[in-house]
Amino acid sequence: MFLASGVIQNTFTVGILGYDSLTNNLLNYAMVPGIIIGAIYARKWYAKKWPTKFLIISGMIFYTLHFVMMYFLISPEVDINYLIVPSILRGMGMVILFISIWFYALDGFDMTETLAVASLTIVVRSLISVAFAGAIYSWLFYKLQLQGLENIAHHLDAVNLSQFRGGGLAVYGRSRIQAVLTASKALYGYSIIAGIIMMLFTLAIRFENTYYRRLILVRKLLKGESIKGYNFRVRKNTTETIAAGAGVVAV
């Protein structure tokens, strides 16, 4: 969904703002600083050994912020400079999701297993999922444009179009532009909602091992029960000792 969302911006910049292919591609180059910043961000994250789950969520956050900014920038007279910051956020979200999801998917495999899994993941990520999401975006864009034209037509029923040069065809061109603007804003709104839902869903997924003693502690705290005698430091040292002993036995 995040990768396929670029079709909205391309339709807006080319169909509404009238940018040519060269200008539109130059705007996409604004993602490069975001890609560099996102790569450094992910590198620092893993250097501190923070959970991969929250790195994935942070990538979704940057992408959703891109949707939010584009939602408020949908206008037929917006300047290209205002689109640079959303493109940087888009680049950050894209590279962070690439790094974090690939790291999580391929973690623990040897080289042979990595090649097998990577080939399957590339097919799913670059072909099936993007094509499926792109088809959904295109279908929604088409339906929302028709809905926008229908809503505008309701307000034109009582208007005498003969006084306009070109009649109804002249009004149709302006109405079509307004319908594209409305569809673009609606799609960005739906993408914001979908991004929030995906972040909540990812937050609920269990990525690492479950620490049942920690769950028991949380349950005691929620119930207001006493946790007297729960020595966190001793239990941590005991856990590390058991893990080290298990490693020796395995060797």
C-alpha positions in Angstrom: 0.0 0.0 0.0 2.8 2.5 0.9 4.7 1.8 -2.3 1.6 2.0 -4.5 0.5 5.3 -3.0 2.9 7.1 -5.3 0.2 6.9 -8.1 -1.8 9.6 -6.2 1.0 12.1 -6.2 1.9 11.4 -9.8 -1.7 11.9 -10.9 -1.9 15.1 -8.9 1.4 16.7 -10.1 0.9 15.7 -13.8 -2.9 16.0 -14.2 -3.6 19.0 -12.0 -0.4 21.0 -11.6 0.6 20.2 -15.2 4.2 19.2 -14.5 6.1 17.5 -17.3 7.9 14.2 -16.9 11.2 15.9 -16.2 9.8 18.1 -13.4 7.9 15.2 -11.9 11.0 13.1 -11.9 13.1 15.9 -10.3 10.5 16.0 -7.6 11.0 12.3 -7.0 14.7 13.1 -6.5 13.7 14.9 -3.3 13.3 11.4 -1.8 17.1 10.9 -2.0 17.8 13.0 1.2 15.1 11.1 3.0 16.5 7.8 1.9 19.9 8.8 3.3 18.5 10.1 6.5 16.3 7.0 6.9 19.3 4.7 6.3 21.3 6.5 9.0 18.3 6.4 11.3 17.9 2.6 10.9 21.7 2.1 11.4 21.6 4.0 14.7 18.5 2.1 15.7 20.1 -1.3 15.3 23.3 -0.1 16.9 21.4 0.6 20.0 19.7 -2.8 19.7 16.2 -1.4 19.9 13.2 -3.7 19.0 12.6 -4.1 15.2 8.9 -3.8 15.8 9.1 -0.1 16.7 11.5 0.6 13.8 8.8 -0.8 11.4 6.2 1.3 13.1 8.4 4.4 12.8 8.7 3.8 9.1 4.9 3.7 8.9 4.8 6.9 10.9 7.0 8.7 8.4 4.9 7.5 5.5 1.7 8.5 7.3 3.1 11.9 7.9 3.7 12.1 4.2 0.0 11.3 3.6 -1.0 14.0 6.1 1.0 16.7 4.5 -0.1 15.8 1.0 -3.7 15.8 2.3 -3.5 19.4 3.3 -1.4 20.4 0.2 -4.0 19.2 -2.4 -4.7 22.4 -4.3 -4.5 23.5 -8.0 -2.1 26.3 -7.2 0.4 24.7 -4.7 4.0 25.5 -5.3 6.5 22.7 -6.1 8.7 23.7 -3.1 5.9 22.7 -0.7 6.1 19.1 -2.0 9.8 18.6 -1.1 9.3 17.9 2.6 6.6 15.3 1.9 8.9 13.6 -0.6 11.7 13.5 2.0 9.3 11.9 4.5 8.2 9.4 1.9 11.9 8.5 1.2 12.5 8.0 4.9 9.5 5.8 5.4 10.3 3.7 2.3 14.0 2.9 3.2 13.1 2.3 6.9 10.5 -0.2 5.9 12.8 -1.8 3.4 15.6 -2.3 5.9 13.5 -3.3 9.0 11.1 -5.7 7.3 13.9 -7.4 5.3 16.0 -7.6 8.5 13.2 -9.2 10.4 12.3 -11.6 7.5 15.8 -12.9 6.9 17.2 -12.8 10.5 18.7 -16.2 11.5 19.0 -17.7 8.0 22.3 -18.9 6.5 23.3 -17.9 3.0 21.5 -20.7 1.2 18.2 -20.1 3.1 18.5 -16.4 2.7 18.7 -16.6 -1.1 15.6 -18.9 -1.2 13.6 -16.7 1.1 14.8 -13.4 -0.5 13.6 -14.6 -4.0 10.2 -15.4 -2.7 10.0 -12.1 -0.7 11.0 -10.1 -3.8 8.2 -11.7 -5.9 5.6 -10.9 -3.2 6.8 -7.4 -2.4 7.7 -6.1 -5.8 5.1 -7.9 -8.0 2.1 -9.3 -6.2 1.6 -6.9 -3.3 2.4 -3.7 -5.2 0.3 -4.7 -8.2 -2.6 -5.6 -6.0 -2.4 -2.4 -4.0 -1.9 -0.4 -7.2 -5.1 -2.0 -8.7 -7.0 -1.0 -5.5 -5.7 2.6 -5.7 -6.6 2.9 -9.4 -10.1 1.5 -8.8 -10.7 3.8 -5.9 -9.4 6.8 -7.8 -11.8 6.0 -10.7 -14.8 5.5 -8.4 -14.1 8.6 -6.4 -13.7 10.7 -9.5 -17.1 9.5 -10.8 -18.6 10.3 -7.4 -17.1 13.7 -7.5 -18.5 14.5 -10.9 -21.9 13.2 -9.8 -21.8 15.5 -6.8 -20.9 18.5 -8.9 -23.5 17.7 -11.5 -26.2 17.9 -8.8 -25.3 21.5 -8.3 -25.3 22.3 -12.0 -28.8 21.0 -12.8 -30.4 24.3 -12.2 -27.7 26.3 -14.0 -28.1 27.6 -17.5 -24.9 26.5 -19.2 -25.7 28.1 -22.6 -24.3 31.4 -21.4 -20.9 29.9 -21.1 -18.6 29.7 -24.1 -18.5 26.1 -25.1 -21.6 25.3 -23.0 -21.4 22.2 -20.9 -18.1 21.0 -22.3 -16.4 24.1 -20.9 -17.8 23.4 -17.5 -17.0 19.7 -17.8 -13.2 20.4 -17.9 -13.3 22.4 -14.7 -15.6 19.9 -13.0 -13.2 17.1 -14.0 -10.3 18.9 -12.4 -12.3 19.5 -9.2 -13.3 15.8 -9.2 -9.6 14.7 -9.4 -8.7 17.1 -6.5 -11.5 15.7 -4.4 -10.5 12.1 -5.2 -6.9 12.7 -4.4 -7.8 14.3 -1.0 -10.1 11.4 -0.2 -7.5 8.8 -1.1 -4.9 10.5 1.1 -7.5 10.5 3.9 -8.2 6.8 3.5 -4.4 6.1 3.4 -4.0 8.0 6.7 -6.7 5.8 8.3 -5.1 2.7 6.8 -1.7 3.7 8.0 -3.0 4.2 11.6 -4.7 0.8 11.5 -1.6 -0.9 10.2 0.5 0.7 13.0 -1.9 -0.5 15.6 -2.0 -4.0 14.1 1.9 -4.1 14.0 2.0 -3.0 17.6 -0.2 -5.9 18.6 2.0 -8.5 16.8 4.4 -10.4 18.9 7.9 -10.1 17.3 10.2 -11.2 20.0 9.9 -14.0 22.6 7.2 -13.6 25.3 8.5 -13.0 28.8 5.8 -14.6 30.9 7.2 -13.3 34.2 6.9 -9.8 32.8 3.2 -10.5 31.9 2.6 -11.8 35.4 4.1 -8.6 36.8 1.9 -6.4 34.6 -1.1 -8.4 35.6 -0.3 -8.0 39.2 0.1 -4.2 38.8 -3.2 -3.9 36.9 -5.0 -5.9 39.7 -3.3 -3.8 42.4 -1.7 -6.9 43.9 1.6 -6.6 45.9 4.9 -7.2 44.0 6.9 -7.3 47.2 10.0 -9.5 46.9 10.1 -9.2 43.1 13.9 -8.5 42.6 14.4 -7.4 39.1 18.2 -7.4 39.2 18.4 -10.9 40.6 15.9 -12.3 38.1 17.8 -10.7 35.2 21.1 -12.2 36.4 19.5 -15.6 36.8 18.1 -15.4 33.3 21.5 -14.5 31.9 23.1 -17.4 33.8 20.6 -19.9 32.5 21.1 -18.6 28.9 24.9 -18.9 29.2 24.6 -22.4 30.6 22.3 -23.4 27.8 24.9 -22.1 25.3 27.7 -24.1 26.9 25.6 -27.3 26.8 24.7 -26.7 23.1 28.4 -26.3 22.2 
